[in-house]
Amino acid sequence: MFDLIVIGGGPAGSSAAISAARTGARVLLLERGRFPRQKVCGEFVSAESLGLLGNLLDANHRSLLTGASRIEQTRVFLDDQALHARIHPAAASIARLDLDDALWNSTEAVGAETRQQVTVQQVRGSAPFAVSTAAGDFEAKAVVNASGRWSNLNPGPAKEDRARWIGLKAHFQEASPPASVDLYFFEGGYCGVQPVELRGDAGQSRVNACAMVRADVASTLQEVFRRHPVLFERSRQWRQLGDPVSTAPLMFREPQPERDGILMAGDAACFVDPFVGDGISLALRSGALAAESLLPFFRREISISEASRRYCEAYVRRYGMVFQNSSKIRRMLRLPRAVRRPAMALLAKTPAVTEYLVRKTR
C-alpha cells in the first residue's frame, strides 16, 4: 500500500512525487515512456517557478538550472509588425531532454519508488485506489494523474469536436541566437524560437523551434517556416540537430483539477495556450500543490474528498486567471486581419502594454 501513486513522470508528476516523498510519504511514480527523450515543448521555464524547480532538483542536478540560458525579452512577429517586450524577472531555457531526466533522478534520490515503461490501464475505487498496469496491480491511499493532456486516462472530446491542431518541434544550429523567445504568428498557427542548451554540448549553439499549427496548414517544420517570411529567412541558415518530434491532437478545455477523487496536475488538469510559455511552470506548481493538498489527508486529519476540494479551490484561485487571460489573447489573435492590425500597430508603439499582457499570463 502506497500513500501516493503518481501517474506520469514529466514535470508535474515529478514535482508531486518529490514534494510528497520529502514529507515521508511512500510514493510510487509510474511513467509509460522512457527517459531521457525529446518531447514537443517550448522549453521555456518562466521565472515564477524557478525557485520551486531549484528546490525540487537534487544537489547533483541543480547545475542544470544555474547554468541555463536566461531569456530576458520576447519578440512577437504578426501582421508585418514586430512587438518587443521585456521579460522581468528573466525566464530560463531548459531542454526537456535534460529537465525530465534530472527531475526523474531527483525523484529517485528523495526515496520515491519509480518505474518506467509502465502503462496505467485503469484506476478503480477511492482511498484506497486500485491502479491496474501492464506490470501488475498497485494500491494507494491517493492518486495524482499527471499523464498529460491526452492519454487513455484522460478522454478527450468526441472526434467530430476536435480541432485539427498538431505540435511540431526540433532543435537547430544557429550562430549567436539572441537571448529572446521569438513568436512568429501566421494564419493557422505559430512557431516559437529560442536558444537552448543540452548537457554535453561542446559549444554547440542551438535553438528550439516549436510550432502549433492546423493540420491542413502544415505538417512539417519546413512547411511551418515557409508560412512566415521573417522566420523563413532566418531558418535558411539553420542546420537541424536530431530528429523532429510531433504530437496530436492539441485540444483546449476548461480546467478540471479533480476527477473521481483523483487529483489532476499539469496538462491533465488543463492545457494552457503554448504561446504564453507557462506550461512547464504550471506543471511544476500544480504538481507541488497537489502533494501539499494531500498532506493533511496522509496525516489522517481530513478525508480524501476534503483534500480534493481544497486542491480544486487553490488551483482555480492561483491559476484560473492564467487560463482566462491566455484564452482572451488567443481569441484576439484569431480576429480578422483588418480588425487586428490597428491593435498591433498600437502595441508596437507602446511596449509597456505588451509587457503588461505578458505579466497577465503568469
Phi, psi and chi 1 to 4 in degrees:
 res  aa     phi    psi   chi1   chi2   chi3   chi4
   1 MET       -  117.3  172.0   68.1   70.2      -
   2 PHE   -91.6  152.7  -69.3   91.4      -      -
   3 ASP   -69.8  -41.2  -67.5  -48.5      -      -
   4 LEU  -144.3  132.2  174.5   64.5      -      -
   5 ILE  -111.7  128.0  -70.4  178.8      -      -
   6 VAL  -109.6  128.0 -178.7      -      -      -
   7 ILE  -103.5  112.7  -54.8  168.4      -      -
   8 GLY   110.5  120.5      -      -      -      -
   9 GLY  -100.6   18.5      -      -      -      -
  10 GLY   -75.3 -164.3      -      -      -      -
  11 PRO   -57.1  -41.7  -27.9   36.2      -      -
  12 ALA   -66.8  -47.8      -      -      -      -
  13 GLY   -65.6  -43.5      -      -      -      -
  14 SER   -64.7  -39.4  -65.7      -      -      -
  15 SER   -61.1  -45.1  178.3      -      -      -
  16 ALA   -64.3  -44.2      -      -      -      -
  17 ALA   -65.4  -45.0      -      -      -      -
  18 ILE   -64.8  -45.7  -66.7  169.7      -      -
  19 SER   -62.0  -40.3  -60.9      -      -      -
  20 ALA   -73.3  -43.8      -      -      -      -
  21 ALA   -63.6  -32.5      -      -      -      -
  22 ARG   -67.8  -18.3  -80.0 -177.9  175.1  164.3
  23 THR   -90.6    0.4   67.7      -      -      -
  24 GLY   101.2    0.1      -      -      -      -
  25 ALA   -69.9  146.7      -      -      -      -
  26 ARG   -87.3  116.1 -172.5 -177.8  179.7 -154.8
  27 VAL  -122.2  139.4  178.2      -      -      -
  28 LEU  -120.8  124.4  171.9   63.2      -      -
  29 LEU  -110.0  121.8  176.8   59.9      -      -
  30 LEU  -111.9  134.0  -59.1  173.1      -      -
  31 GLU  -132.8  128.0  164.2   59.3   34.9      -
  32 ARG   -77.2  -21.4   65.1 -179.4  175.5 -177.1
  33 GLY   -96.1 -158.7      -      -      -      -
  34 ARG  -141.3  133.8 -174.4  162.8 -171.5   83.4
  35 PHE   -97.1  153.1  -63.1  117.2      -      -
  36 PRO   -79.8  152.0   29.8  -33.0      -      -
  37 ARG  -156.5  153.2   48.8  100.2  169.8   96.6
  38 GLN   -75.2  154.9  -72.8  -76.1   10.9      -
  39 LYS  -148.9  144.5 -174.9  170.6  178.7  125.3
  40 VAL   -64.7  113.4  175.7      -      -      -
  41 CYS  -166.8  145.3  178.1      -      -      -
  42 GLY   -72.8  -17.7      -      -      -      -
  43 GLU    63.2   29.8  -56.0 -176.2  -32.1      -
  44 PHE  -106.7  122.5  179.2   95.8      -      -
  45 VAL  -114.9  107.4 -173.0      -      -      -
  46 SER   -70.5  160.1   49.4      -      -      -
  47 ALA   -63.3  -30.7      -      -      -      -
  48 GLU   -67.6  -12.1   67.4  -90.3   14.3      -
  49 SER  -113.7    3.3   64.0      -      -      -
  50 LEU   -67.6  -36.8  -66.6 -179.5      -      -
  51 GLY   -64.1  -42.5      -      -      -      -
  52 LEU   -62.7  -43.8  170.9   59.8      -      -
  53 LEU   -61.5  -43.0  176.8   57.9      -      -
  54 GLY   -61.4  -34.6      -      -      -      -
  55 ASN   -73.6  -32.9 -175.5   53.8      -      -
  56 LEU   -73.6  -35.4  -69.0  170.8      -      -
  57 LEU   -71.5  138.2  -70.0  172.6      -      -
  58 ASP   -64.6  154.1  179.1   68.6      -      -
  59 ALA   -54.5  -32.5      -      -      -      -
  60 ASN   -71.4  -12.0  -66.7  -33.2      -      -
  61 HIS  -119.3    2.3  -65.1  -78.5      -      -
  62 ARG   -69.7  -18.5  -74.1 -177.4 -169.0  141.1
  63 SER   -63.9  -22.3   59.9      -      -      -
  64 LEU   -60.1  -37.3  179.5   67.7      -      -
  65 LEU   -82.4  -46.1  176.7   57.8      -      -
  66 THR   -66.6  -27.9   56.9      -      -      -
  67 GLY   -95.5    2.2      -      -      -      -
  68 ALA   -71.1  147.1      -      -      -      -
  69 SER   -63.1  141.3  -60.0      -      -      -
  70 ARG  -100.4  136.9  -70.6  -54.8 -169.9  -98.3
  71 ILE  -107.3  115.4  -55.0  -63.3      -      -
  72 GLU  -110.0   -3.3  -60.5  178.1  -19.9      -
  73 GLN  -153.4  160.7   70.1  165.2  -24.0      -
  74 THR  -126.4  145.0 -179.1      -      -      -
  75 ARG  -125.4  129.5  -59.1 -173.5  -62.0 -179.7
  76 VAL  -115.9  122.0  178.6      -      -      -
  77 PHE  -108.5  111.9  -61.5   87.2      -      -
  78 LEU  -156.5  135.8  173.3   65.9      -      -
  79 ASP    54.0   45.7  -65.5  -22.3      -      -
  80 ASP    62.0   18.0  -56.4  -39.8      -      -
  81 GLN  -117.2  152.8  -62.1  -77.2  -13.9      -
  82 ALA  -125.4  111.0      -      -      -      -
  83 LEU   -93.5  139.0  -52.2 -178.0      -      -
  84 HIS  -121.1  136.6  -62.9 -106.9      -      -
  85 ALA  -145.1  140.9      -      -      -      -
  86 ARG   -78.9  141.3 -173.9  177.6   58.6  136.7
  87 ILE  -106.3  108.4  -61.7  176.2      -      -
  88 HIS  -137.7  124.4 -178.3   75.3      -      -
  89 PRO   -65.8  160.1  -14.9   28.5      -      -
  90 ALA   -66.1  146.2      -      -      -      -
  91 ALA   -88.0  175.6      -      -      -      -
  92 ALA  -119.8  150.4      -      -      -      -
  93 SER  -112.0  113.4 -179.5      -      -      -
  94 ILE  -132.3  123.8  -55.3  176.5      -      -
  95 ALA   -63.2  134.0      -      -      -      -
  96 ARG   -61.8  -29.9  -78.5  -64.9  -63.1  -88.2
  97 LEU   -55.2  -42.3 -174.0   76.6      -      -
  98 ASP   -83.8  -40.3  -68.5  -26.6      -      -
  99 LEU   -63.4  -50.7  177.9   63.2      -      -
 100 ASP   -61.8  -41.1  -71.4  -12.0      -      -
 101 ASP   -64.8  -42.3 -166.5   45.9      -      -
 102 ALA   -66.8  -40.4      -      -      -      -
 103 LEU   -67.6  -38.7  -76.2  169.5      -      -
 104 TRP   -62.5  -46.7 -177.7  -91.0      -      -
 105 ASN   -65.0  -34.3  -69.3  -27.6      -      -
 106 SER   -68.6  -32.7  -63.0      -      -      -
 107 THR   -64.2  -43.2  -55.7      -      -      -
 108 GLU   -64.9  -38.7  -66.3  178.9  -30.6      -
 109 ALA   -65.8  -27.0      -      -      -      -
 110 VAL   -86.4   -3.5   82.0      -      -      -
 111 GLY   105.5    3.0      -      -      -      -
 112 ALA   -75.5  150.8      -      -      -      -
 113 GLU   -85.4  135.9 -174.0  172.8  -24.4      -
 114 THR  -129.4  144.6   61.4      -      -      -
 115 ARG  -142.3  128.5  -60.2 -163.8 -176.4 -168.0
 116 GLN  -101.7  164.3  -61.3 -173.2   51.2      -
 117 GLN    54.7   41.6  -65.7 -178.3  -58.7      -
 118 VAL  -124.5  114.8  173.3      -      -      -
 119 THR   -95.0  125.5  -60.8      -      -      -
 120 VAL   -78.8  126.0  174.3      -      -      -
 121 GLN   -95.7  -34.0  -59.8  162.6  -25.3      -
 122 GLN  -162.7  147.1 -172.4  179.6   20.2      -
 123 VAL  -123.4  126.7 -179.4      -      -      -
 124 ARG  -126.0  157.6  -55.5 -178.2  -51.3  -82.8
 125 GLY    78.4 -165.9      -      -      -      -
 126 SER  -162.6  121.9  177.7      -      -      -
 127 ALA    42.5   64.8      -      -      -      -
 128 PRO   -93.5  155.2   31.0  -35.4      -      -
 129 PHE   -98.8  144.1  -65.8   86.6      -      -
 130 ALA  -105.0  119.9      -      -      -      -
 131 VAL  -109.9  113.2  179.2      -      -      -
 132 SER   -95.0  131.0  -60.9      -      -      -
 133 THR  -135.2  170.1   80.2      -      -      -
 134 ALA   -66.5  -17.4      -      -      -      -
 135 ALA  -101.8    8.6      -      -      -      -
 136 GLY   124.2 -179.0      -      -      -      -
 137 ASP  -105.3  146.4  -64.7  -18.8      -      -
 138 PHE  -133.9  158.2  -55.9   92.6      -      -
 139 GLU  -124.0  147.6  -77.5 -168.5  -35.4      -
 140 ALA  -152.1  150.3      -      -      -      -
 141 LYS   -69.8  -29.5  -60.8  173.7 -175.1  175.6
 142 ALA  -145.9  156.8      -      -      -      -
 143 VAL  -134.1  136.2  172.9      -      -      -
 144 VAL  -114.1  124.3  169.6      -      -      -
 145 ASN   -96.4  108.6 -179.3  -10.2      -      -
 146 ALA  -124.5   38.9      -      -      -      -
 147 SER   -83.9    6.3   60.5      -      -      -
 148 GLY    99.9  177.7      -      -      -      -
 149 ARG   -72.0  -19.2   57.5  179.5  170.8   73.7
 150 TRP  -144.4  110.5  180.0 -114.5      -      -
 151 SER  -155.9  174.5   76.8      -      -      -
 152 ASN   -65.0  -16.6   59.9  -51.9      -      -
 153 LEU   -91.2  -11.6  -59.1  176.3      -      -
 154 ASN  -124.7   79.9  -53.4  -38.6      -      -
 155 PRO   -62.5  136.2   23.2  -33.2      -      -
 156 GLY   -90.9 -172.4      -      -      -      -
 157 PRO   -70.2  168.0   26.1  -34.1      -      -
 158 ALA   -57.2  150.9      -      -      -      -
 159 LYS   -53.8  -39.7 -174.3  174.8 -178.4 -179.8
 160 GLU   -71.6  -14.7   58.9  -88.8   15.2      -
 161 ASP   -94.8   -6.1  -64.6  -27.4      -      -
 162 ARG   -79.9  126.9  -65.1  178.4 -167.6  167.9
 163 ALA   -73.6  139.9      -      -      -      -
 164 ARG   -87.2   71.2  -65.1  179.9   57.9   80.0
 165 TRP  -106.9  139.3  -69.2   89.8      -      -
 166 ILE  -127.9  157.7   61.0  175.3      -      -
 167 GLY  -113.2  138.9      -      -      -      -
 168 LEU  -133.8  143.3  -57.0  164.5      -      -
 169 LYS  -153.8  146.6  168.9 -158.1  161.8  172.0
 170 ALA  -162.1  160.0      -      -      -      -
 171 HIS   -99.4  145.2  -74.7  177.4      -      -
 172 PHE  -136.1  150.4  -63.0   85.6      -      -
 173 GLN   -83.4  131.1 -175.4  178.0   34.5      -
 174 GLU  -142.9  133.3 -179.0 -177.3   55.1      -
 175 ALA   -74.0  123.2      -      -      -      -
 176 SER    50.5   59.4  -57.1      -      -      -
 177 PRO   -67.4  146.8   25.9  -34.2      -      -
 178 PRO   -70.3  154.1   26.2  -34.2      -      -
 179 ALA   -79.8   65.2      -      -      -      -
 180 SER  -144.9  146.6  169.2      -      -      -
 181 VAL   -97.6  117.4   54.8      -      -      -
 182 ASP  -107.4  126.3  -60.8  -26.2      -      -
 183 LEU  -112.9  119.7  -57.6  174.8      -      -
 184 TYR  -109.0  108.7  -59.8   87.7      -      -
 185 PHE   -97.8  141.6  -72.6   91.1      -      -
 186 PHE  -146.8  170.2   49.6   85.5      -      -
 187 GLU   -64.4  115.3 -168.1   63.1   34.7      -
 188 GLY    97.7   10.4      -      -      -      -
 189 GLY   161.2 -167.2      -      -      -      -
 190 TYR  -158.0  165.2   86.6   98.6      -      -
 191 CYS  -138.1  130.9 -176.4      -      -      -
 192 GLY  -105.2  140.4      -      -      -      -
 193 VAL  -133.5  132.3 -180.0      -      -      -
 194 GLN  -154.1  155.1   72.6  179.6   45.7      -
 195 PRO   -69.1  148.0   25.3  -33.7      -      -
 196 VAL  -151.9  152.8   69.6      -      -      -
 197 GLU  -121.6  151.9  -62.3  177.3    6.7      -
 198 LEU  -115.1  143.2  -83.1 -177.8      -      -
 199 ARG   -59.2  133.6  -78.3 -177.5  169.7  179.4
 200 GLY    93.3   -8.1      -      -      -      -
 201 ASP   -61.6  127.5  -95.5   -3.5      -      -
 202 ALA   -94.7   74.6      -      -      -      -
 203 GLY    70.1   16.9      -      -      -      -
 204 GLN   -72.6  127.0 -174.1   88.1  -92.1      -
 205 SER   -97.2  109.6 -177.7      -      -      -
 206 ARG  -129.5  158.0   69.0  172.3   65.4 -147.7
 207 VAL  -126.7  153.1  -66.2      -      -      -
 208 ASN  -101.4  123.8  175.6   39.9      -      -
 209 ALA  -110.0  118.6      -      -      -      -
 210 CYS  -131.6  125.5 -170.7      -      -      -
 211 ALA  -123.2  148.1      -      -      -      -
 212 MET  -120.9  121.4  176.8  175.8  171.6      -
 213 VAL  -147.2  149.7   61.4      -      -      -
 214 ARG   -69.6  140.5  -80.0 -155.4  -30.4  -99.5
 215 ALA   -62.4  -26.9      -      -      -      -
 216 ASP   -83.3   -5.0   61.2  -34.6      -      -
 217 VAL   -97.1  -43.1  170.3      -      -      -
 218 ALA  -160.0  151.8      -      -      -      -
 219 SER  -129.2   -2.5   59.0      -      -      -
 220 THR  -134.6  160.2   67.5      -      -      -
 221 LEU   -65.6  -34.9  -79.3  171.3      -      -
 222 GLN   -61.9  -37.9  -75.7   66.6   34.4      -
 223 GLU   -67.7  -36.4  -68.8  173.9  -12.4      -
 224 VAL   -62.2  -46.2  166.4      -      -      -
 225 PHE   -58.4  -36.5  -61.0  158.6      -      -
 226 ARG   -71.5  -14.2  -64.4 -170.7 -169.1  100.4
 227 ARG   -76.6  -14.9  -57.7  -65.2  -60.3 -176.1
 228 HIS  -131.6  119.1 -163.5  -70.5      -      -
 229 PRO   -61.2  -39.3   18.3  -30.8      -      -
 230 VAL   -67.7  -43.7  177.5      -      -      -
 231 LEU   -65.2  -40.7  175.2   59.4      -      -
 232 PHE   -61.4  -43.3  178.0   65.3      -      -
 233 GLU   -63.9  -40.9 -172.1   61.4   29.4      -
 234 ARG   -65.2  -42.9  179.3  179.5  179.6  179.4
 235 SER   -70.4  -17.9   68.5      -      -      -
 236 ARG   -62.4  -21.5  -68.6  175.7   63.4 -173.7
 237 GLN   -94.4    1.0  -50.7  -57.7  -43.0      -
 238 TRP   -85.6  154.7  -68.0   -9.8      -      -
 239 ARG  -126.0  126.2 -179.4  174.6   66.6   86.0
 240 GLN   -69.2  137.1 -172.9  166.7  -51.4      -
 241 LEU  -115.9  103.3  -57.7  171.0      -      -
 242 GLY    86.1  173.7      -      -      -      -
 243 ASP   -81.0  145.7  -63.9  -31.6      -      -
 244 PRO   -73.1  159.5   27.2  -33.6      -      -
 245 VAL  -128.8  155.8  -71.3      -      -      -
 246 SER  -142.0  163.7   62.7      -      -      -
 247 THR  -151.5  149.6 -175.5      -      -      -
 248 ALA  -165.9  153.9      -      -      -      -
 249 PRO   -85.4  156.1   32.6  -34.3      -      -
 250 LEU   -98.0  124.7  -60.3  179.1      -      -
 251 MET  -133.8  142.9  -58.0  170.8  -65.9      -
 252 PHE  -106.7  142.0  -60.2  102.1      -      -
 253 ARG  -154.0  169.7   58.2  173.4 -180.0 -117.0
 254 GLU   -67.4  146.9  -69.3  -63.5  -45.3      -
 255 PRO   -57.9  139.1  -24.8   33.8      -      -
 256 GLN  -134.6   86.0 -173.0  179.0   20.2      -
 257 PRO   -72.6  -14.8  -13.0   27.8      -      -
 258 GLU  -147.2  144.2  178.9  -90.2  -14.5      -
 259 ARG  -149.1  121.5 -172.6  170.2   65.6 -123.5
 260 ASP    55.9   37.8  -60.3  -32.1      -      -
 261 GLY    82.8   -2.4      -      -      -      -
 262 ILE   -96.0  129.9  -61.5  171.3      -      -
 263 LEU   -81.6  129.9  -85.2   57.2      -      -
 264 MET  -100.9  137.0  -44.9  -71.1  -80.1      -
 265 ALA  -137.0  156.4      -      -      -      -
 266 GLY    66.1 -145.7      -      -      -      -
 267 ASP   -65.5  -20.6  -75.5   -7.4      -      -
 268 ALA   -64.5  -30.1      -      -      -      -
 269 ALA   -82.9  -41.9      -      -      -      -
 270 CYS  -169.1  140.0 -168.5      -      -      -
 271 PHE   -98.7  107.6  178.3   53.5      -      -
 272 VAL   -80.2  150.8   70.7      -      -      -
 273 ASP   -55.0  122.2  -64.2   76.4      -      -
 274 PRO   -60.2  -29.7  -24.3   34.6      -      -
 275 PHE   -67.4  -17.1   65.2   81.2      -      -
 276 VAL   -79.0  -13.7  -54.6      -      -      -
 277 GLY    70.7   25.9      -      -      -      -
 278 ASP  -112.1    9.2 -141.4   32.2      -      -
 279 GLY   -62.3  -48.8      -      -      -      -
 280 ILE   -64.7  -42.8  -66.9  177.4      -      -
 281 SER   -60.9  -45.8  177.4      -      -      -
 282 LEU   -64.0  -36.3  -76.0  169.3      -      -
 283 ALA   -62.9  -48.6      -      -      -      -
 284 LEU   -61.5  -45.0  -67.7  168.5      -      -
 285 ARG   -72.1  -39.6  -71.3 -176.4  -71.6  159.5
 286 SER   -70.2  -34.5   61.9      -      -      -
 287 GLY   -62.8  -44.6      -      -      -      -
 288 ALA   -65.8  -38.1      -      -      -      -
 289 LEU   -64.9  -39.0  177.2   61.1      -      -
 290 ALA   -61.1  -45.7      -      -      -      -
 291 ALA   -63.8  -42.7      -      -      -      -
 292 GLU   -61.0  -40.1  175.2 -172.2  -33.8      -
 293 SER   -68.9  -25.6  -58.6      -      -      -
 294 LEU   -85.8  -15.2  -73.1  168.1      -      -
 295 LEU   -58.5  -45.6  -69.3 -175.7      -      -
 296 PRO   -61.7  -30.7  -21.2   32.9      -      -
 297 PHE   -67.2  -43.3  167.0   65.7      -      -
 298 PHE   -62.1  -30.5  -65.3  148.8      -      -
 299 ARG   -85.1    5.0  -66.1 -166.0  -64.7 -100.6
 300 ARG    64.0   30.0  -60.6 -176.4 -179.3 -178.3
 301 GLU   -91.4  -27.1  -62.6  170.7   -0.7      -
 302 ILE  -140.2  167.7   61.7  174.3      -      -
 303 SER   -84.8  167.6   64.9      -      -      -
 304 ILE   -65.0  -34.4 -172.9   66.4      -      -
 305 SER   -67.0  -37.4   59.5      -      -      -
 306 GLU   -69.4  -38.5  176.3   62.6   15.5      -
 307 ALA   -61.9  -41.8      -      -      -      -
 308 SER   -64.1  -41.9  -62.3      -      -      -
 309 ARG   -62.6  -44.0 -174.5 -170.2   67.7   79.1
 310 ARG   -63.8  -40.0  -67.0 -176.9 -176.5 -176.4
 311 TYR   -63.0  -46.7  174.0   66.1      -      -
 312 CYS   -60.6  -43.8  -69.8      -      -      -
 313 GLU   -63.3  -45.1  -72.5 -175.5   -5.6      -
 314 ALA   -66.7  -38.3      -      -      -      -
 315 TYR   -61.2  -49.7 -174.7   97.3      -      -
 316 VAL   -65.9  -41.0  172.1      -      -      -
 317 ARG   -63.5  -41.2 -176.3  174.1   62.9 -108.8
 318 ARG   -84.8  -35.2  -62.4 -175.0 -171.0 -174.1
 319 TYR  -118.8   -7.6  -44.8  130.8      -      -
 320 GLY   -57.7  -42.0      -      -      -      -
 321 MET   -67.3  -29.4  -69.8  -56.6  -62.4      -
 322 VAL   -60.2  -46.4  173.2      -      -      -
 323 PHE   -68.9  -39.8  -63.5  108.0      -      -
 324 GLN   -64.9  -46.2  -67.6  179.4   26.8      -
 325 ASN   -68.1  -38.8  -68.0  -28.9      -      -
 326 SER   -66.2  -35.6   62.7      -      -      -
 327 SER   -66.3  -38.3  -64.9      -      -      -
 328 LYS   -63.1  -42.8  -69.9  176.4 -178.0  177.3
 329 ILE   -65.9  -39.1  -65.2  173.5      -      -
 330 ARG   -60.5  -43.3  173.0  165.9   29.9  104.0
 331 ARG   -64.9  -36.9  -71.5 -165.8  -66.1  -90.6
 332 MET   -63.8  -40.4 -177.9 -172.4   73.6      -
 333 LEU   -66.9  -22.4  -68.2  170.2      -      -
 334 ARG   -91.9    4.0  -69.1  179.3  179.6  176.0
 335 LEU   -65.4  156.8  -69.7  171.4      -      -
 336 PRO   -56.6  146.5  -24.4   33.3      -      -
 337 ARG   -54.1  -41.3 -178.6 -177.1  175.3   94.9
 338 ALA   -62.6  -32.5      -      -      -      -
 339 VAL   -79.6  -35.0  176.8      -      -      -
 340 ARG   -77.0  -33.2 -160.0  172.5   54.2 -144.1
 341 ARG   -58.1  -45.7  -81.5 -179.3   65.0   88.3
 342 PRO   -59.8  -39.3  -23.2   33.6      -      -
 343 ALA   -65.1  -40.5      -      -      -      -
 344 MET   -64.6  -40.0  -68.2  -62.2  -62.1      -
 345 ALA   -62.7  -39.4      -      -      -      -
 346 LEU   -66.9  -43.9  175.8   62.3      -      -
 347 LEU   -63.3  -35.4  -70.9  172.8      -      -
 348 ALA   -62.5  -28.7      -      -      -      -
 349 LYS   -90.4  -12.9  -64.1  176.5 -177.5  177.9
 350 THR  -130.4   77.5   53.9      -      -      -
 351 PRO   -59.6  -24.9   17.9  -30.4      -      -
 352 ALA   -62.7  -35.2      -      -      -      -
 353 VAL   -68.5  -40.5  176.6      -      -      -
 354 THR   -62.5  -41.6  -54.4      -      -      -
 355 GLU   -63.0  -36.6  -69.1  177.3   12.9      -
 356 TYR   -62.9  -42.3  170.3   79.0      -      -
 357 LEU   -63.8  -38.3  -68.2  175.0      -      -
 358 VAL   -62.6  -44.1  171.4      -      -      -
 359 ARG   -64.6  -33.8  -70.7 -164.0  -58.6  -87.1
 360 LYS   -71.4   -9.4  -65.9  -60.2  -74.3 -176.0
 361 THR  -103.5   20.4   58.8      -      -      -
 362 ARG  -116.1      -  -63.2  -68.5 -179.8  -93.4
